[in-house]
């Protein structure tokens, strides 16, 4: 089953189109997956691998990035991966055809929500097991599907967090070292002053001694 | 970014940052995103909608303290008892038992006097409105519910007024010039002043006080009580000869013989009592130079009648007594008319021609949004003159004959500095009952006026739309930035609701309109009080839903009989391309009788496939998809179905209706996406879940006793509505029925799911063409009007004020979040407010309503309205700012709740008391000089009229035969209609249309629309020579006088004589004459102004509808209700106690 489909712009994670799941049974958890999907779209950037499967509990996110657009779907873990990616490819072809040029000028979220109609229809063909047999061609096209990277959604979502923790730590470190440096400087100056003062006292004492008692 | 987490572009990783669809306010994140869809059935409903037996606690109208205090109470005696037996054991002392002893009228002494003095005709049943005794039928309950606005601790209510007993006490700044130039108080004043210190706990030993004025009242009341010449209802004619206000019973001679009754009756009035009050009464203070000056040149109806009257030989009449009314100096007669700066154009029309003035010149402010901080000096200066002479001009209602201005009454303008007022919210969208907010709750309690807001948030407007990735909002209270915030400097702004200082985000520094940088105060958000934002994806929990329309059609025998199916199918066929939506729009159909029929409209089928589910106990969907189909792809099939549907059930003999199961099925079908469910029902559902029984006893329709069964019989519909609300499904109910359908129960399905209710009593395709036309027109509007899906609305107000009760159709999800699965441009809302903290150091307060919705095109939008109002600290300023129409609208809503939770008579009492309280408070606290008569500030001069109109409104009237469904429907309408339309339902407009001229006419789209004068609703204004149009909002009546000029008959109606006017005429023939064009233009213009379609009935004297026409003559007496003048006398009597 394909539970959720989402199309977003990679640059800023702006959702462009999505399909509402009409399945009642999974309705409960979907809320959480929705927000995960949104976050994921924001995390992705041009450096991300362009095909990836992310495991999220008993569901898998599959995504495909092409021409700066991310196509994401949520399937049950048992759902064949190649069909999922064939589905995403199909969406890409159609979506890029229809809206490819307008993607970069889109301002508001879900600007191309009308694509939903196509998503729904395509989904039906891919989910229907009888129709799936007719899609034999995908076997050949997607022979390299095995090489698709698999990662865990939590890792991906938390990667950014770890980085930011690192960042905070680093900045903490740098402030600390700055503080250390200024403290050290201060200490240095103080000890220098102390030395100078000691020497001065010594010489003054010497002069006074020479002056009053020596002569 | 100023709003961390929420606005941050790349998400800080917390899922909760999404404000998700419904809960637009992340501040309310306690209710997690999931919850918003997951429907928590917390007991957060309107307390008022609780079921009947609830005590009148914090709910509707005055709770304990309110009632115990005011002097209104003392009317408990006399005939009132017949209808409302006081609680056992306390036959006469109802009020005293309630706490603060209403010392002013020791009931024991008062009651014997009152009985006979009741201004009631012998034959009429006692008007329940009058008896406030049963306000609390159960004195022991006595809850001091703190949420009630009038409610203070008894202590502050009591002593202070008694200290300030000299009426001029606390009113140092009463700056009414006209009243200061008043004639010295007439001698009778002494009688009045003694009862003056009415409030308070200062001993109950005052018998002489009240008695004195009441004897003098005798003079007033008697004329009213004098048996009317004819019973207006029986006489059934407009008879100008009927005395308008009791006393002058002399028939103007033009028609027929004067009725026999009056003269002898009048002779019985003791003339001795009358003179001191009636005749000696000097012209009221407002008869100042200007008024007196232009009085004479304005000959009007009234004058001429007077003259005729004077000319009549009326031997036995105690002329002086009667004379007091007509014999007033002419000055007052037109006093009401020309004072307000009414433009010759109707304001509504102005709005129509330039729909929203702010859009036409949005960015022309010289200097944008000067915050309140900079304004304080100018405001201070203003507050001095705020009690504008006009609003506070004292009006003696008893002498004010022609109260109504010629055109519609404009909304009062809040007393704000020019530049703030210019950008303030349009009163048609956002209106407050008090345009000057009192500083403290105690001041509000003193004024005794309801405080609340009336909104029409989704009105059809063209608005400036802002697209921006960050919407600037206050970080702590989530208020949207608005014109009334103050900018501390370039980078910081101060919220006008919670006073928190916020940063201006970088993006906001750039102004897209002027393409300049560094001028945040010139952004459109800060220049417009009404604005729309395109919401970023943080405001969406799920992708915007498509427009989904599901139609649920009753096809039982009864339904087929009415023939509505043909009209429905034809309308939908005609408008199928105009349904709002995009390429995703989905439609579906379900029909039902004793079984449920689904229609498979899957693409590729050659014709629609009907699937019948007969297991109504455990309903299921016969096929998982294809019941809701994409309209664009399956249009052929849908059209096929619509064409065949009417004939499909032609022969059905099935009489039962399983509405409950059909609703459940429809809910199942819609719940994955949400959408709109339109239910067409023609009979009482009598099968399966949600079956109802007839509860109406036709014999009780006219009873003056309490009306039963105003509350729902089952909570099935409410529960289902709440489920629907949770899944973003709204249910609209079309009730087409000739029999009782229990709208009180069925209506719940729409009320809690934010739907709308339409009711077509006795709909029949042949017998009732007017209803058919109305159904057609309203269906067209319904199908094609704008719609917002999965909406929520939140109303915020400045710290210190709090909103405690909401009115309208919605579900209150959290304390201030209204869940509106659908929102439509014809829905109005009202809220009640109280002042929780003193607004001491504030010059202005603001209110903001934010409506988040998904448009039919799949855009998520936020519409924000902000209203700014001044704060005042003197009672006279509070009165000066009263918006009487808004007050009437709010009172109507409150009374609906009260009728449901308590009883109709309670609600009626509350309405009467509202008028008594505010006027007596005005008299005691604001007026410096006490004069006889019923004095009101000019801004409240319509208040008694509107209250009386409400009492005679279908929703609240007693004694007149009213079907239960019609009554309930009227109640729904009062709550649901925006104020502009509700006002017409309350107080219809009457025009004379046989002599329309182009003088003062409007010119719209090359069409000339005459503007006749609005007349008082009194038979006195009718004449047999004329034709009159009455506009009651839903219905237009064109009444043709018996001696109507033949020219009018031929030119407009196309008939040669009066006798040939057809009995059921619903359409004016399109004749090519100037008269016909004028009147059709005028009617067309009236119709264009409202979203629903008022049907036109042409009526003659013999018509059946004449009774309903005459029932709207609210200034006249009916069998069971007081005339306006009697009502005023009653008020006066109550007030001066």
Interface residues (C-beta under 8 A of the other chain):
Chain A: X6 X12 X13 X14 X15 X17 X18 X19 X20 X21 X22 X23 X24 X27 X31 X32 X34 X35 X36 X38 X39 X42 X107 X108 X109 X110 X113 X114 X116 X117 X157 X158 X160 X161
Chain B: X9 X10 X11 X13 X15 X18 X33 X34 X37 X467 X534 X535 X536 X537 X540 X541 X542 X543 X544 X545 X546 X582 X583 X584 X625 X630 X633 X671 X672 X673 X858 X859 X860
